[in-house]
Amino acid sequence: MGIEIGSIMIPWYGLFIVLGIAAGAVLGYFLMRRNHMEFDDFIQIACFVGLGAMIGAKLLYLIVSWRSIDLSRITDLEYLNALMGGGFVFYGGLIGGLFGLYLCGKILHIPVLDYERAAIPVIPLVHAVGRMGCAFVGCCYGVPYDGPGAIVYTESIVAPTGVPLFPVQAAEAAGNLVIAAVLCMYGEICRRNGRKAQSLQLYLAMYAVFRFVLEFVRYYYSERGILLGLSTSQWISLVICAGVVLTEMFLHKRMVSQRGK
């Protein structure tokens, strides 16, 4: 499924990934200019983060989908190519991307935390555009739903055809755009006030809450593993929220302690 240009087929999913990367590069350029930071360093960080994200997203997909993997066909090159070419989990990509950020700082000695504070809105923007690729292909589809905005696929290798579904991919894309806008405004306010933005914590908290709610209207979330009625992504969302709260408590306690000295 995609756009046909002569004898060339451009898949929707790949097209929107490229568009997302392009949109992220444009936003990153303006954020770097606004914060008087080096765009070349941003590109190097983005390469590390992107590679880590791809590896992490694929690894988590393989972990949570191991029951559906036919190990007897793993030496079949066609099957292996299909397995490795499709199927990614965003939270795995997020974890892998953060690890890539750490490696970039260690290897290239770039002050990655300063760049993370300034450029964090790039992540939800790229994610939003990428999710539209999911909407066109039909992966990550929503529950059966015949209300406003319902989407019906007439052709999809993933989603059921002829069934009205909740437009969860479009909803997630819209939510990510809102998160990106909030992060941009927050970063600008902190810049003007001369404060260090806690952009990563804010992003993680907003997305984790948003994703937790969205999982209830995602049809196939049960395939990603359920424990006590919650999906894998919902459990990860809860862990992230707890981690953000604990981190903020620790930072606040340390700040109060330093003031008291």
Secondary structure as UniProt FT lines:
FT   STRAND          2..5
FT   TURN            6..7
FT   STRAND          8..11
FT   HELIX           12..34
FT   TURN            35..36
FT   HELIX           39..64
FT   HELIX           66..68
FT   HELIX           71..73
FT   TURN            74..75
FT   HELIX           77..85
FT   HELIX           90..108
FT   HELIX           112..119
FT   TURN            120..121
FT   HELIX           122..137
FT   TURN            138..140
FT   TURN            148..149
FT   STRAND          151..153
FT   STRAND          164..165
FT   HELIX           168..193
FT   HELIX           199..214
FT   HELIX           215..217
FT   HELIX           219..224
FT   STRAND          226..227
FT   TURN            228..229
FT   STRAND          230..231
FT   HELIX           232..260
//
